[in-house]
């Protein structure tokens, strides 16, 4: 079952997003294995990212194998604090 993740970075900026995403996503602009959708943009209090993975297990693999280690190591000009995180199982989806 698909699995959604929402990250909210209070005070986050596009510049921090670009630096952080380049550290955890493939350099060719594709998505990490198992991620099927990714959007991001400014929100009222900073920056919000929404990612959909093909399963909770694939999310955990990405989180534990790439995202957390690289963010804990730090990125030049990236987000400086962990996000507020919300996750959810996707029970319904539609496309055009």
C-alpha positions in Angstrom: 0.0 0.0 0.0 1.3 3.5 -0.9 2.6 5.6 2.0 2.7 9.4 2.3 5.1 11.6 4.2 4.7 15.3 4.9 7.7 17.3 6.1 7.2 20.9 7.4 10.3 23.0 8.0 9.4 26.1 10.0 11.4 29.0 8.6 12.6 26.8 5.7 13.5 28.4 2.4 13.9 27.3 -1.3 17.6 27.6 -1.0 17.7 25.2 2.0 15.4 22.8 0.1 17.6 22.8 -3.0 20.7 22.1 -0.9 19.0 19.4 1.1 17.3 17.6 -1.8 20.5 17.5 -3.8 22.0 15.6 -1.0 19.4 12.9 -0.8 17.9 12.5 -4.3 19.6 11.2 -7.4 21.6 13.8 -9.3 19.8 13.1 -12.6 16.6 14.6 -11.2 14.8 11.3 -10.8 13.2 10.1 -7.6 14.8 7.7 -5.1 13.9 4.0 -5.5 10.3 3.4 -4.2 9.3 7.1 -4.3 6.6 7.7 -6.8 5.7 11.4 -6.2 7.4 14.4 -4.7 6.2 18.0 -4.4 7.6 20.9 -2.4 7.0 24.6 -1.9 6.7 27.6 0.4 4.0 27.5 3.1 2.8 30.0 5.6 5.5 29.2 8.1 8.4 28.0 5.9 8.7 25.1 3.5 6.6 21.9 3.0 7.5 18.7 1.2 5.1 15.9 0.4 6.4 12.6 -0.9 4.6 9.4 -1.8 6.4 6.0 -1.6 5.1 2.8 -3.0 5.0 1.3 0.5 5.8 2.1 4.2 8.8 -0.3 4.0 10.3 1.6 1.0 9.8 4.9 2.9 11.7 3.4 5.9 14.5 2.2 3.7 14.9 5.6 2.2 14.6 7.4 5.5 17.0 5.1 7.3 19.5 4.5 4.4 19.7 7.9 2.9 17.6 10.7 4.4 18.6 10.5 8.1 22.3 9.7 7.7 22.8 12.6 5.2 20.8 15.1 7.1 22.5 14.2 10.4 25.8 14.6 8.7 24.7 18.1 7.6 24.5 19.7 4.2 26.0 23.0 3.2 23.2 25.6 3.2 20.5 22.9 3.8 17.8 22.7 6.4 19.3 23.2 9.9 16.6 21.4 12.0 14.5 18.3 11.6 11.0 18.8 10.2 7.7 18.3 11.7 6.7 15.0 10.2 3.3 13.5 9.4 2.9 10.1 7.7 -0.2 8.3 6.4 -1.3 5.2 4.5 -2.8 6.0 1.2 -6.2 4.4 0.9 -7.4 6.3 -2.2 -5.8 8.1 -5.1 -7.0 9.6 -8.3 -5.2 10.9 -11.4 -6.4 12.8 -14.5 
